[in-house]
Amino acid sequence: MASAAMQEEQVKLLGLWFSPFVRRVEWALKFKGIEYEYVEEDLTNKSSLLLTSNPVHKKVPVLLHNGNPIVESLVIIEYIDENWKQNPILPQDPHERAKARFWANFIEQKITEAMRTALVTQGEQQEKVVKELKEAMEVLEGEAAAKLNDKTLFFGGKNGLGYVDIVLGWICNWVEVIEEVGGFKVLDPQKQPHIHKWMANFVEVPLIKPTLLPKEKMVVCFQMVRQAHLGLAAKK
Ligand SMILES: N[C@@H](CCC(=O)N[C@@H](CS)C(=O)NCC(=O)O)C(=O)O
């Protein structure tokens, strides 16, 4: 018979402290109450563990569960939800689950990736993506207005945080920083009152609050990211 020690699960997360993709995986792990070992990666000198665990994209986050690598933050969150049944992240009802996946994908494609592009571009290219971002925020505001109210504070519904909240949560801590460094503005409390209310509630969640990062420290990192990309683009 296997000993208790042998049966113990090994959960390791390869991360980067200022990555929104990593942070949302940490939120999912904490939400489930899963103990894990966090390993900070140096992306200028990627570890062989990162390169062998995520050979296609070579990016963090990577979750290693008993040595098995799982990559891509949304895939990791779904894996966590399927493996550890306590505190469900995705809705149980298949139609509700499909809708949550739809909005998570919308956020990823139209907001997260667009925000990354806006950070590392300038001029006409940046103006175009900022315009698209504002349109996407309007769509999301419509969904927030339809779904959220004084009783339903989160997209996860009356029971609290869910998949869409965990996927979208990064905007509370990162958008202001990216806007400042990139020199543009997307979030506007007048135009997206429901999203702003959701943000105000999200940052007060006891699990989330202690994980929020100081803005000044992040600004320095994102300035370096922007400069590095603009420098590379200028050389092309
Ligand atoms: N779609 C991926 C994005 C992950 C990602 O872009 N990670 C960045 C850090 S924020 C990274 O590892 N970059 C390394 C590289 O591009 O070489 C996810 O959701 O996990």
The ligand as an SDF file (V2000), in Angstrom:
LIG
                    3D

 20 19  0  0  0  0  0  0  0  0999 V2000
   -1.8530   32.9740  -23.2450 N   0  0  0  0  0  0  0  0  0  0  0  0
   -0.8860   32.7490  -22.2090 C   0  0  0  0  0  0  0  0  0  0  0  0
   -0.0340   34.0070  -22.0520 C   0  0  0  0  0  0  0  0  0  0  0  0
    1.1330   33.8020  -21.0980 C   0  0  0  0  0  0  0  0  0  0  0  0
    2.1980   34.8910  -21.2690 C   0  0  0  0  0  0  0  0  0  0  0  0
    2.1410   35.7030  -22.1770 O   0  0  0  0  0  0  0  0  0  0  0  0
    3.1850   34.8760  -20.3660 N   0  0  0  0  0  0  0  0  0  0  0  0
    4.2890   35.8130  -20.4660 C   0  0  0  0  0  0  0  0  0  0  0  0
    4.5140   36.4950  -19.1300 C   0  0  0  0  0  0  0  0  0  0  0  0
    3.2120   37.6470  -18.7900 S   0  0  0  0  0  0  0  0  0  0  0  0
    5.5680   35.0510  -20.7970 C   0  0  0  0  0  0  0  0  0  0  0  0
    5.8450   34.0260  -20.2110 O   0  0  0  0  0  0  0  0  0  0  0  0
    6.3710   35.5530  -21.7280 N   0  0  0  0  0  0  0  0  0  0  0  0
    7.6400   34.9590  -22.0840 C   0  0  0  0  0  0  0  0  0  0  0  0
    7.9680   35.1300  -23.5190 C   0  0  0  0  0  0  0  0  0  0  0  0
    7.1660   35.7150  -24.2700 O   0  0  0  0  0  0  0  0  0  0  0  0
    9.0510   34.6980  -23.9150 O   0  0  0  0  0  0  0  0  0  0  0  0
   -1.5970   32.3520  -20.9220 C   0  0  0  0  0  0  0  0  0  0  0  0
   -2.7940   32.6580  -20.7790 O   0  0  0  0  0  0  0  0  0  0  0  0
   -0.9910   31.6860  -20.0620 O   0  0  0  0  0  0  0  0  0  0  0  0
  1  2  1  0
  2  3  1  0
  2 18  1  0
  3  4  1  0
  4  5  1  0
  5  6  2  0
  5  7  1  0
  7  8  1  0
  8  9  1  0
  8 11  1  0
  9 10  1  0
 11 12  2  0
 11 13  1  0
 13 14  1  0
 14 15  1  0
 15 16  2  0
 15 17  1  0
 18 19  2  0
 18 20  1  0
M  END
$$$$
